[in-house]
C-alpha cells in the first residue's frame, strides 16, 4: 500500500513549530497546495514524507544520535523521507499541535505521562501494524517498560530509552574517611552508618554523608523508590485511591526526613557540594553519568551503585517511547521507521549515549558490551532494570507528581509531619486519581 502526502499538513505543521506555543499557532501559516510528486527512479513506491517530533537538543547526547539514525534510515529507505524536528518546550508544543489537529507522524513521549496521550486517542495501536518482517517480541522489553506502554492489552508505544534511580558515591572521600571505596552501602542501615562516617569537618572543610534525595530520573522518583523499598505502594488503581500515606509510605518519607534532622548526614540544601567533593553519596539517573563525569573531571574518583535496599530491592523506572500518531495516513510507513529504530543494533548505538536499554536484546550487542566496558558506571543501572517499578498509569500523573513533591518538601522542612504531609497530598490528589 502506498501513500501520497499533501503539502498542506506538512507545511502547516512545520510553520506551527516556528511560530511558538501560543494558542492560535496552528493557523499561523498559510498552507501550500499540491501533492508531493514521485521522484524519477526512486522505485515502485511513491515517496512519503514523515515528520518525527522530538525533544533532544543538538547539544545533548540524544540529539546528535537521533540525527545520525534518522539520516541512516533515509539512506536505507529513500522513498520514506523522514525529517527529525527538534523543538524546545516540547510538551507544550505537542499539546498545541494536538489541539489544532496538526499532528506529527511520529513523536517521542515520556512513558510516565503516556496515559494522557492515550486518553486523547491520538496514538495508533502498534501490534496491528507489526506484520511480516516488522514484528517485535514484547517479552524482550524490560518488564516495567512493557507495563508502561500497554493499555487494555494493547501496545501503544515502543520504549527506546529507560531511566531508573541509582546512586553515585565519592570514592576519594570514602577512602579518606576509612571506608572501602569499592563497597558502597547495601542497605538503609548501611546508608546511615556510612553517612555518619562521611559527615564532619576538617581543616575548615565541611563534608556530608549524602545529599537529601530529591531528583533523579524525575523529581519524585527517589521518594517512590523508598516507598516501594519499604513494602508500600503508591496508588491502588483498582480502587482509585492513594496508598502512599500507608504506614509503609509514611515510614519511607520519615526515613528520608531523618537523614537531615535525626541522623544529620544530609544538608537541607546541598547546592553543588557533591560536585566539589564534599558529599559522599547522592542519587542520580543513568543519563547523568556523562554530565557528572564532565563536571567532576579529575577532582576526585567516583563510582555508581544500586540504590541501597530497604525491606526489598526497588527503584523507579521511567524513560521515553516512540508513538505513531493518528494522522489517518502513512501509519505503515511511520511504523517502518519505529520498527527500524528499535532494532537491537540501532538502539545499542543510541543507548550508548548514556541511557539504559529498554530491550534485553540490546544488552547482547557488541556496541553495548563495549560501552559497558568503557563506562562501568552504567552497570548498576542495567542490573536494576530487573526490579524497576513503573509509575501509576494515570493521565493525571504529572499533576499528582507536583503534589507529592510539595508534600515531601513540607515534611523535610518540618512544616508538617510525614504522615500529615502524605495525608494532605492524598486528599488533594483524590479527584485527580478518581479521574484516572
C-alpha positions as CSV (number, residue, x, y, z in Angstrom):
1,X,0.0,0.0,0.0
2,X,1.4,3.4,-1.0
3,X,0.6,7.0,0.1
4,X,0.9,10.4,-1.4
5,X,1.3,13.1,1.3
6,X,0.0,16.5,0.5
7,X,2.0,19.6,1.4
8,X,-0.9,21.1,3.3
9,X,-0.3,19.2,6.5
10,X,3.5,19.3,6.4
11,X,3.7,23.0,5.6
12,X,1.3,23.9,8.4
13,X,3.0,21.6,10.8
14,X,6.5,23.0,10.3
15,X,5.2,26.5,10.4
16,X,3.4,25.7,13.7
17,X,6.7,24.9,15.4
18,X,8.3,28.1,14.1
19,X,5.6,30.3,15.5
20,X,5.8,29.4,19.1
21,X,3.4,27.9,21.6
22,X,0.6,30.4,21.5
23,X,-3.0,29.0,21.5
24,X,-3.7,30.0,17.9
25,X,-0.4,28.9,16.4
26,X,-1.9,26.1,14.3
27,X,-3.4,28.6,11.9
28,X,-0.4,30.9,11.8
29,X,0.8,29.7,8.4
30,X,-0.9,29.7,5.0
31,X,-1.0,26.2,3.6
32,X,0.6,25.4,0.3
33,X,-1.5,23.3,-2.1
34,X,-0.4,20.4,-4.3
35,X,0.7,16.8,-3.8
36,X,4.3,15.6,-3.5
37,X,5.4,14.2,-6.8
38,X,7.2,10.9,-7.2
39,X,10.9,11.2,-7.8
40,X,12.0,9.5,-11.1
41,X,13.9,6.4,-10.4
42,X,13.0,6.3,-6.7
43,X,11.5,2.8,-7.1
44,X,8.0,1.4,-7.2
45,X,6.8,3.2,-4.1
46,X,5.5,6.8,-4.2
47,X,7.7,8.9,-2.0
48,X,6.4,9.6,1.5
49,X,7.3,12.5,3.8
50,X,7.2,11.9,7.5
51,X,7.9,14.1,10.5
52,X,9.4,12.9,13.7
53,X,8.9,15.4,16.5
54,X,11.4,15.1,19.4
55,X,12.8,16.9,22.4
56,X,16.5,16.1,22.1
57,X,18.6,19.2,21.7
58,X,21.6,19.2,19.3
59,X,23.8,20.0,22.3
60,X,23.0,16.8,24.3
61,X,23.9,13.2,23.5
62,X,20.4,12.1,22.3
63,X,20.2,14.9,19.8
64,X,23.2,14.0,17.5
65,X,22.4,10.3,18.0
66,X,18.8,10.9,16.8
67,X,20.1,12.8,13.7
68,X,22.5,10.0,12.9
69,X,19.9,7.3,13.0
70,X,17.3,9.4,11.0
71,X,19.9,10.1,8.4
72,X,20.8,6.5,8.1
73,X,17.1,5.5,7.8
74,X,16.6,7.9,4.9
75,X,19.6,6.3,3.1
76,X,18.2,2.8,3.6
77,X,14.6,3.8,2.7
78,X,15.0,6.6,0.1
79,X,11.2,6.7,-0.6
80,X,10.5,7.5,3.0
81,X,11.8,10.9,3.6
82,X,11.6,11.4,7.4
83,X,12.5,14.7,8.9
84,X,13.5,14.9,12.6
85,X,12.3,18.1,14.1
86,X,13.6,19.2,17.5
87,X,11.6,21.8,19.5
88,X,12.2,23.3,22.9
89,X,9.2,23.5,25.3
90,X,8.4,20.1,23.7
91,X,5.3,19.1,25.6
92,X,3.7,22.5,25.4
93,X,4.2,22.5,21.6
94,X,2.8,19.0,21.2
95,X,-0.3,19.9,23.2
96,X,-0.8,22.9,20.8
97,X,-0.4,20.6,17.8
98,X,-2.9,18.1,19.1
99,X,-5.4,20.9,19.9
100,X,-5.0,22.2,16.4
101,X,-5.4,18.8,14.8
102,X,-2.0,19.1,13.1
103,X,-0.1,16.0,14.3
104,X,3.4,14.8,13.5
105,X,3.6,11.3,12.1
106,X,5.9,10.1,14.9
107,X,6.6,11.6,18.3
108,X,8.6,10.7,21.4
109,X,6.8,10.8,24.7
110,X,7.7,10.4,28.4
111,X,6.3,7.0,29.4
112,X,5.1,8.2,32.8
113,X,2.8,10.6,31.0
114,X,1.8,8.3,28.2
115,X,-1.7,7.6,29.7
116,X,-2.6,11.2,29.0
117,X,-1.7,10.9,25.3
118,X,-3.5,7.6,25.0
119,X,-6.6,9.0,26.6
120,X,-6.7,11.7,23.9
121,X,-7.0,8.9,21.3
122,X,-4.3,10.4,19.1
123,X,-2.0,7.3,19.0
124,X,-2.2,4.2,16.9
125,X,-2.0,0.6,18.5
126,X,1.2,-0.9,17.1
127,X,0.6,-4.6,17.0
128,X,-1.8,-4.5,14.1
129,X,1.0,-2.7,12.1
130,X,3.6,-5.2,13.1
131,X,3.2,-7.6,10.2
132,X,5.5,-9.9,8.2
133,X,9.2,-8.9,8.9
134,X,8.3,-5.9,11.0
135,X,7.1,-7.8,14.1
136,X,8.5,-7.4,17.6
137,X,8.9,-9.6,20.7
138,X,7.1,-7.7,23.5
139,X,8.7,-10.2,26.0
140,X,12.1,-8.8,25.1
141,X,11.1,-5.4,26.7
142,X,12.2,-4.6,30.2
143,X,9.1,-5.7,32.2
144,X,8.3,-2.3,33.8
145,X,8.7,-0.6,30.4
146,X,6.3,-3.1,28.8
147,X,3.8,-2.4,31.5
148,X,4.1,1.3,30.9
149,X,3.3,1.1,27.2
150,X,0.5,-1.4,27.4
151,X,-3.1,-0.2,27.7
152,X,-6.1,-2.6,27.9
153,X,-3.8,-5.3,26.4
154,X,-2.6,-3.2,23.5
155,X,1.0,-2.0,22.9
156,X,0.6,1.7,22.2
157,X,4.3,2.8,22.1
158,X,7.8,1.5,21.6
159,X,10.2,2.2,24.5
160,X,13.7,3.1,23.4
161,X,15.4,4.6,26.5
162,X,14.8,4.0,30.1
163,X,15.9,5.7,33.3
164,X,15.9,4.5,36.9
165,X,17.2,5.8,40.3
166,X,20.7,4.7,41.5
167,X,23.5,6.2,43.5
168,X,26.8,7.9,42.8
169,X,29.5,8.0,45.5
170,X,32.8,9.8,46.1
171,X,35.4,7.1,46.3
172,X,38.1,9.6,47.3
173,X,36.1,10.7,50.3
174,X,35.3,7.1,51.2
175,X,39.0,6.4,51.3
176,X,39.7,9.5,53.3
177,X,37.1,8.5,55.9
178,X,38.3,4.9,56.2
179,X,35.6,3.3,54.1
180,X,36.2,0.8,51.4
181,X,35.9,2.7,48.1
182,X,34.9,-0.4,46.2
183,X,32.0,-1.2,48.5
184,X,29.0,1.2,48.6
185,X,26.2,0.8,51.2
186,X,23.9,-2.1,50.5
187,X,21.0,-1.3,52.9
188,X,19.3,1.6,54.6
189,X,21.1,0.8,57.8
190,X,24.5,0.9,56.0
191,X,23.5,4.1,54.3
192,X,23.1,5.8,57.7
193,X,26.3,4.2,59.0
194,X,28.4,5.2,56.1
195,X,26.8,8.7,56.1
196,X,27.7,9.3,59.7
197,X,31.4,8.4,59.0
198,X,31.4,10.7,55.9
199,X,29.9,13.6,57.7
200,X,32.1,16.1,59.6
201,X,34.5,19.0,59.3
202,X,38.3,19.0,59.0
203,X,40.7,21.8,58.2
204,X,37.7,24.2,57.7
205,X,36.1,21.9,55.1
206,X,32.6,20.5,55.9
207,X,31.6,17.2,54.4
208,X,28.3,15.5,54.3
209,X,27.4,11.8,54.0
210,X,24.8,12.4,51.3
211,X,22.5,14.8,49.7
212,X,18.8,14.8,50.6
213,X,17.3,12.5,47.9
214,X,15.2,14.8,45.7
215,X,15.5,14.5,42.0
216,X,16.9,11.7,39.8
217,X,15.1,10.5,36.7
218,X,12.2,12.7,37.7
219,X,11.5,15.0,40.7
220,X,9.7,12.4,42.8
221,X,11.5,9.1,41.8
222,X,13.6,8.8,45.0
223,X,10.5,9.0,47.2
224,X,8.7,6.4,45.1
225,X,11.7,4.1,45.3
226,X,11.9,4.4,49.1
227,X,8.1,3.7,49.4
228,X,8.4,0.6,47.3
229,X,11.6,-0.5,49.1
230,X,9.7,-0.3,52.3
231,X,7.0,-2.6,51.0
232,X,4.5,0.2,50.3
233,X,2.5,1.1,47.2
234,X,1.8,4.5,45.7
235,X,-1.7,4.2,44.2
236,X,-4.4,1.5,44.3
237,X,-5.5,1.7,40.7
238,X,-8.4,-0.8,41.2
239,X,-10.0,1.3,44.0
240,X,-8.6,4.6,42.6
241,X,-7.2,5.8,45.9
242,X,-3.8,7.0,47.1
243,X,-1.8,4.5,49.2
244,X,1.4,6.5,49.6
245,X,0.1,7.5,53.1
246,X,0.0,3.9,54.3
247,X,2.3,3.1,57.3
248,X,4.9,1.8,54.9
249,X,4.8,5.1,52.9
250,X,4.9,7.3,56.0
251,X,7.9,5.3,57.3
252,X,9.7,5.8,54.0
253,X,9.3,9.5,54.0
254,X,10.2,9.6,57.7
255,X,13.4,7.9,56.9
256,X,14.2,10.5,54.2
257,X,13.5,13.3,56.7
258,X,15.6,11.6,59.3
259,X,18.6,11.7,57.1
260,X,18.5,15.5,57.6
261,X,17.1,16.0,61.1
262,X,17.8,12.9,63.1
263,X,21.0,11.4,61.7
264,X,22.2,14.8,60.4
265,X,24.1,13.3,57.5
266,X,22.4,15.3,54.7
267,X,22.1,19.1,54.4
268,X,18.7,20.5,53.6
269,X,20.1,22.4,50.7
270,X,23.3,20.9,49.3
271,X,23.8,23.0,46.3
272,X,26.8,21.8,44.3
273,X,28.7,20.4,47.2
274,X,28.7,16.9,45.6
275,X,30.5,18.3,42.5
276,X,33.1,19.9,44.8
277,X,34.0,16.6,46.5
278,X,32.2,17.5,49.8
279,X,29.5,14.9,49.7
280,X,29.9,11.1,49.9
281,X,26.7,9.8,48.2
282,X,23.8,11.2,46.1
283,X,21.1,9.8,43.8
284,X,21.3,10.0,40.0
285,X,19.7,8.5,36.9
286,X,21.9,6.9,34.3
287,X,21.5,9.8,32.0
288,X,23.6,11.9,34.4
289,X,26.7,9.8,34.2
290,X,28.3,11.6,31.3
291,X,27.4,15.1,32.6
292,X,28.7,14.2,36.0
293,X,31.9,13.0,34.6
294,X,32.5,16.3,32.8
295,X,31.6,18.3,35.9
296,X,33.8,16.3,38.3
297,X,36.7,15.9,35.9
298,X,39.8,14.9,37.8
299,X,38.8,16.4,41.2
300,X,38.1,13.0,42.8
301,X,37.4,9.4,42.0
302,X,33.7,8.3,41.9
303,X,31.6,5.3,41.1
304,X,27.9,4.3,40.9
305,X,25.9,1.7,42.7
306,X,22.4,0.3,43.0
307,X,20.2,2.1,45.4
308,X,20.6,0.7,48.9
309,X,17.6,-1.6,49.7
310,X,15.1,-1.3,52.4
311,X,12.9,-4.3,53.1
312,X,13.3,-5.2,49.4
313,X,15.0,-4.0,46.3
314,X,13.1,-1.5,44.2
315,X,13.8,1.5,42.0
316,X,11.7,3.7,39.9
317,X,11.7,3.3,36.2
318,X,10.8,5.8,33.5
319,X,12.0,6.8,30.1
320,X,10.8,7.6,26.6
321,X,8.9,5.7,23.9
322,X,8.1,6.3,20.2
323,X,4.4,6.7,19.2
324,X,2.8,6.6,15.8
325,X,0.3,9.5,15.8
326,X,-3.2,9.0,14.4
327,X,-2.8,11.2,11.3
328,X,-5.0,9.0,9.2
329,X,-2.3,8.3,6.7
330,X,1.1,6.6,6.3
331,X,0.8,4.7,9.5
332,X,2.6,1.7,8.0
333,X,5.5,3.9,6.9
334,X,5.7,5.5,10.3
335,X,5.8,2.1,11.8
336,X,8.6,1.0,9.4
337,X,10.7,3.8,10.9
338,X,9.8,3.0,14.5
339,X,10.5,-0.7,14.0
340,X,13.8,0.1,12.3
341,X,14.7,2.4,15.1
342,X,14.2,-0.2,17.9
343,X,16.3,-2.9,16.2
344,X,19.0,-4.0,18.7
345,X,22.0,-2.8,16.6
346,X,20.4,0.7,16.2
347,X,19.3,1.0,19.8
348,X,22.6,-0.2,21.1
349,X,24.3,2.7,19.3
350,X,21.6,5.1,20.6
351,X,21.7,3.8,24.2
352,X,25.4,4.1,24.4
353,X,24.9,7.8,24.8
354,X,24.4,7.1,28.5
355,X,20.9,5.7,28.9
356,X,19.9,2.2,29.9
357,X,18.3,0.0,27.2
358,X,14.6,-0.8,27.2
359,X,15.1,-4.2,25.4
360,X,17.1,-7.1,26.7
361,X,18.4,-8.0,23.2
362,X,20.2,-4.6,23.1
363,X,22.4,-5.8,26.0
364,X,23.9,-8.5,23.8
365,X,25.0,-6.2,21.1
366,X,28.8,-5.7,20.7
367,X,28.4,-1.9,20.7
368,X,26.6,-2.0,24.0
369,X,29.1,-4.5,25.5
370,X,32.0,-2.3,24.5
371,X,30.3,0.7,26.0
372,X,29.8,-1.1,29.3
373,X,33.5,-2.0,29.4
374,X,34.4,1.6,28.7
375,X,31.8,3.0,31.1
376,X,31.4,0.6,34.0
377,X,29.4,3.2,35.9
378,X,26.4,2.2,33.8
379,X,26.4,-1.4,35.0
380,X,24.5,-0.9,38.3
381,X,21.6,0.8,36.4
382,X,21.4,-2.1,34.0
383,X,21.3,-4.5,37.0
384,X,18.4,-2.5,38.5
385,X,16.2,-2.9,35.4
386,X,15.3,-6.4,36.7
387,X,13.3,-4.8,39.6
388,X,12.4,-1.4,38.3
389,X,8.9,-0.3,39.1
390,X,6.6,1.7,36.7
391,X,4.8,4.8,37.8
392,X,1.0,4.5,38.3
393,X,-0.9,4.5,34.9
394,X,-2.8,7.8,35.4
395,X,-3.4,10.5,32.8
396,X,-3.1,13.0,35.7
397,X,0.2,11.7,37.0
398,X,2.1,14.8,36.2
399,X,-0.2,16.9,38.4
400,X,0.0,14.3,41.1
401,X,3.8,14.3,41.0
402,X,3.7,18.1,41.7
403,X,1.5,17.4,44.8
404,X,3.9,14.7,46.1
405,X,6.9,17.0,45.6
406,X,5.2,19.6,47.7
407,X,4.4,17.0,50.4
408,X,8.0,15.8,50.5
409,X,9.3,19.3,50.8
410,X,6.8,20.3,53.5
411,X,8.0,17.2,55.5
412,X,11.7,17.8,55.1
413,X,11.3,21.5,56.1
414,X,9.4,20.2,59.1
415,X,6.3,22.3,58.3
416,X,4.3,19.0,58.5
417,X,4.9,15.6,59.8
418,X,5.5,13.0,57.1
419,X,2.0,11.5,57.9
420,X,0.3,14.8,57.7
421,X,2.1,15.7,54.5
422,X,1.2,12.5,52.8
423,X,-2.4,12.5,54.1
424,X,-2.9,16.1,52.8
425,X,-1.4,15.0,49.5
426,X,-3.8,12.1,49.3
427,X,-6.8,14.4,49.9
428,X,-5.5,16.9,47.4
429,X,-4.9,14.3,44.7
430,X,-8.1,12.4,45.2
431,X,-10.1,13.9,42.4
432,X,-7.1,13.5,40.0
433,X,-6.8,9.8,40.9
434,X,-10.5,9.3,40.5
435,X,-10.5,10.8,37.1
436,X,-7.7,8.4,36.1
